[in-house]
Amino acid sequence: MALKTFNVDEAVYKNYSKHCKKKGISMSKQVENFLRAEMAKIAKVDSGFEIDDNKIEKEIKNFDKTLEHPLKKYC
């Protein structure tokens, strides 16, 4: 596991952190699942990436689709 630093709007971070705590979910895992889903989309467009499709599909199925995507309006 790698520790990474991201610059995120403080209000967005606080609100999403509250949401995650209320739902009992890991914010880090949500970010990881988002990145996996994005990589799956990219892999369909750019076959140059070496990605384990089975692992990605499994992770996507585990991604809680009932949660609204916090960056929806920017994607």
Residue frames as a rotation matrix with the C-alpha (Angstrom) as fourth column:
MET 1
0.591 0.807 0.000 0.00
0.807 -0.591 0.000 0.00
0.000 0.000 -1.000 0.00
ALA 2
-0.490 -0.753 0.439 1.30
0.762 -0.615 -0.204 3.43
0.424 0.235 0.875 -0.88
LEU 3
0.153 0.464 -0.872 0.70
0.744 -0.635 -0.207 6.64
-0.650 -0.618 -0.443 1.02
LYS 4
-0.446 -0.216 0.869 -0.06
0.815 -0.500 0.294 9.47
0.371 0.839 0.399 -1.40
THR 5
-0.480 0.259 -0.838 -0.93
0.406 -0.781 -0.475 13.12
-0.777 -0.568 0.270 -0.90
PHE 6
-0.309 0.467 0.828 -3.67
0.881 -0.187 0.435 14.84
0.358 0.864 -0.354 -2.87
ASN 7
-0.976 0.111 -0.190 -4.84
-0.037 -0.933 -0.357 18.44
-0.217 -0.342 0.914 -2.81
VAL 8
-0.411 0.910 0.049 -8.60
0.775 0.321 0.545 18.42
0.480 0.262 -0.837 -2.26
ASP 9
-0.264 0.438 0.859 -11.00
-0.292 -0.885 0.362 21.21
0.919 -0.155 0.361 -1.47
GLU 10
-0.957 -0.237 0.167 -11.35
-0.213 0.181 -0.960 21.24
0.197 -0.954 -0.224 2.33
ALA 11
-0.291 0.930 0.226 -15.15
-0.872 -0.161 -0.462 21.48
-0.393 -0.331 0.858 2.34
VAL 12
0.348 0.371 -0.861 -15.46
-0.760 0.650 -0.027 18.58
0.550 0.664 0.507 -0.10
TYR 13
-0.512 -0.648 -0.563 -13.07
-0.147 0.712 -0.686 16.50
0.846 -0.269 -0.461 1.98
LYS 14
-0.903 0.167 0.396 -14.88
-0.412 -0.072 -0.908 17.22
-0.123 -0.983 0.134 5.25
ASN 15
0.038 0.996 -0.079 -18.30
-0.969 0.017 -0.248 16.50
-0.246 0.086 0.966 3.81
TYR 16
0.326 0.047 -0.944 -17.21
-0.561 0.813 -0.154 13.26
0.761 0.580 0.292 2.17
SER 17
-0.758 -0.634 -0.154 -15.35
-0.197 0.447 -0.872 12.23
0.622 -0.631 -0.464 5.33
LYS 18
-0.587 0.639 0.498 -18.56
-0.712 -0.114 -0.693 12.71
-0.386 -0.761 0.522 7.35
HIS 19
0.374 0.740 -0.559 -20.47
-0.918 0.383 -0.107 10.69
0.135 0.553 0.822 4.76
CYS 20
-0.083 -0.506 -0.859 -17.95
-0.344 0.823 -0.452 7.84
0.935 0.258 -0.242 4.91
LYS 21
-0.935 -0.273 0.228 -17.98
-0.286 0.196 -0.938 7.78
0.211 -0.942 -0.261 8.72
LYS 22
-0.251 0.934 0.254 -21.78
-0.882 -0.113 -0.457 7.80
-0.398 -0.339 0.853 8.79
LYS 23
0.600 0.485 -0.636 -21.94
-0.753 0.610 -0.245 4.91
0.270 0.626 0.732 6.31
GLY 24
0.572 -0.450 0.686 -19.03
-0.347 0.625 0.699 3.03
-0.743 -0.638 0.201 7.93
ILE 25
0.880 -0.287 0.377 -16.96
0.473 0.469 -0.746 2.99
0.037 0.835 0.549 4.76
SER 26
0.087 -0.952 -0.293 -13.29
0.650 -0.169 0.741 3.67
-0.755 -0.255 0.604 4.16
MET 27
0.742 0.124 -0.658 -12.57
-0.285 -0.831 -0.478 6.90
-0.606 0.543 -0.581 2.29
SER 28
-0.293 -0.934 -0.202 -9.26
-0.705 0.069 0.706 5.44
-0.646 0.350 -0.679 1.10
LYS 29
-0.593 0.133 0.794 -11.04
0.380 0.916 0.130 2.38
-0.710 0.379 -0.594 -0.29
GLN 30
0.559 0.829 -0.032 -13.57
0.420 -0.316 -0.850 4.64
-0.715 0.462 -0.525 -2.03
VAL 31
0.420 -0.506 -0.753 -10.73
-0.713 -0.697 0.070 6.57
-0.561 0.508 -0.654 -3.70
GLU 32
-0.643 -0.696 0.319 -9.02
-0.397 0.659 0.639 3.30
-0.655 0.284 -0.700 -4.66
ASN 33
-0.189 0.667 0.721 -12.26
0.619 0.651 -0.440 1.92
-0.762 0.363 -0.536 -6.13
PHE 34
0.743 0.424 -0.518 -12.79
-0.053 -0.734 -0.677 5.15
-0.668 0.530 -0.523 -8.07
LEU 35
-0.011 -0.849 -0.529 -9.25
-0.845 -0.275 0.459 4.92
-0.535 0.452 -0.714 -9.50
ARG 36
-0.683 -0.186 0.707 -9.75
0.057 0.951 0.305 1.24
-0.728 0.249 -0.638 -10.42
ALA 37
0.308 0.887 0.345 -13.00
0.576 0.115 -0.810 2.07
-0.758 0.448 -0.475 -12.21
GLU 38
0.671 -0.135 -0.729 -11.30
-0.484 -0.825 -0.293 4.90
-0.562 0.549 -0.618 -14.10
MET 39
-0.446 -0.895 -0.031 -8.43
-0.666 0.308 0.679 2.59
-0.598 0.324 -0.733 -15.08
ALA 40
-0.347 0.414 0.842 -10.95
0.465 0.855 -0.228 0.07
-0.814 0.312 -0.489 -16.39
LYS 41
0.753 0.631 -0.188 -12.46
0.204 -0.496 -0.844 2.79
-0.626 0.597 -0.502 -18.60
ILE 42
0.328 -0.730 -0.600 -9.01
-0.805 -0.548 0.227 3.85
-0.494 0.408 -0.768 -19.80
ALA 43
-0.530 -0.573 0.625 -8.00
-0.243 0.808 0.536 0.25
-0.812 0.132 -0.568 -20.50
LYS 44
0.248 0.709 0.660 -10.93
0.574 0.441 -0.689 -0.10
-0.780 0.551 -0.297 -22.89
VAL 45
0.953 0.092 -0.288 -9.65
-0.128 -0.740 -0.661 2.91
-0.274 0.667 -0.693 -24.85
ASP 46
0.319 -0.929 -0.187 -5.89
-0.905 -0.240 -0.351 2.41
0.282 0.281 -0.918 -24.55
SER 47
0.961 0.098 -0.259 -4.82
-0.060 0.987 0.150 -1.23
0.270 -0.128 0.954 -24.75
GLY 48
0.133 -0.990 0.053 -1.26
-0.159 -0.075 -0.984 -0.18
0.978 0.122 -0.167 -23.86
PHE 49
-0.036 -0.083 0.996 -2.01
-0.983 -0.176 -0.050 -0.53
0.179 -0.981 -0.075 -20.14
GLU 50
-0.514 -0.126 -0.849 -1.26
-0.030 0.991 -0.129 -3.85
0.857 -0.041 -0.513 -18.52
ILE 51
-0.407 0.516 0.754 -4.16
-0.910 -0.305 -0.282 -4.37
0.084 -0.801 0.593 -16.19
ASP 52
-0.988 0.157 0.003 -5.57
0.153 0.966 -0.210 -7.51
-0.036 -0.207 -0.978 -14.56
ASP 53
-0.583 0.811 0.058 -9.10
-0.470 -0.394 0.790 -7.32
0.663 0.433 0.611 -15.97
ASN 54
-0.025 0.584 -0.812 -10.43
0.468 0.724 0.506 -10.00
0.883 -0.367 -0.291 -13.62
LYS 55
-0.534 -0.249 -0.808 -9.26
0.845 -0.201 -0.496 -8.06
-0.039 -0.947 0.318 -10.57
ILE 56
-0.983 0.182 -0.015 -10.73
-0.183 -0.976 0.115 -4.82
0.007 0.116 0.993 -11.90
GLU 57
-0.333 0.915 -0.227 -14.08
-0.235 0.152 0.960 -6.44
0.913 0.373 0.165 -12.65
LYS 58
-0.082 0.244 -0.966 -14.16
0.820 0.567 0.073 -7.90
0.566 -0.787 -0.247 -9.14
GLU 59
-0.781 -0.280 -0.558 -13.35
0.570 -0.684 -0.455 -4.50
-0.254 -0.674 0.694 -7.61
ILE 60
-0.853 0.513 0.095 -15.98
-0.367 -0.720 0.589 -2.76
0.370 0.468 0.803 -9.75
LYS 61
-0.081 0.847 -0.525 -18.61
0.204 0.530 0.823 -5.26
0.976 -0.041 -0.216 -8.59
ASN 62
-0.152 -0.057 -0.987 -17.61
0.972 0.172 -0.160 -4.51
0.179 -0.983 0.029 -4.98
PHE 63
-0.966 -0.192 0.175 -17.87
0.180 -0.980 -0.085 -0.76
0.187 -0.051 0.981 -5.57
ASP 64
-0.419 0.848 -0.325 -20.99
0.648 0.029 -0.761 0.55
-0.636 -0.530 -0.561 -3.85
LYS 65
-0.760 0.139 0.635 -23.02
0.547 -0.393 0.739 1.85
0.352 0.909 0.222 -6.77
THR 66
0.334 0.919 -0.207 -25.66
0.896 -0.241 0.373 3.26
0.293 -0.310 -0.904 -4.42
LEU 67
0.074 -0.388 -0.919 -23.26
0.595 -0.722 0.353 6.04
-0.800 -0.573 0.177 -3.43
GLU 68
0.963 0.232 0.136 -23.42
0.252 -0.600 -0.759 9.11
-0.095 0.766 -0.636 -5.57
HIS 69
0.170 -0.947 0.274 -20.12
0.946 0.079 -0.314 9.85
0.276 0.312 0.909 -7.24
PRO 70
0.348 -0.005 -0.938 -18.67
0.637 -0.733 0.240 12.90
-0.688 -0.681 -0.251 -5.39
LEU 71
-0.573 -0.613 -0.543 -17.04
-0.021 -0.652 0.758 14.25
-0.819 0.446 0.361 -8.55
LYS 72
-0.067 0.656 0.752 -20.06
0.802 0.483 -0.351 13.54
-0.593 0.580 -0.559 -10.78
LYS 73
0.826 0.491 -0.277 -20.46
0.264 -0.771 -0.580 17.12
-0.498 0.406 -0.766 -11.90
TYR 74
0.272 -0.812 -0.517 -16.81
-0.691 -0.539 0.482 17.27
-0.670 0.226 -0.707 -13.03
CYS 75
-0.570 -0.514 0.642 -16.66
-0.024 0.791 0.612 14.00
-0.821 0.333 -0.463 -14.98
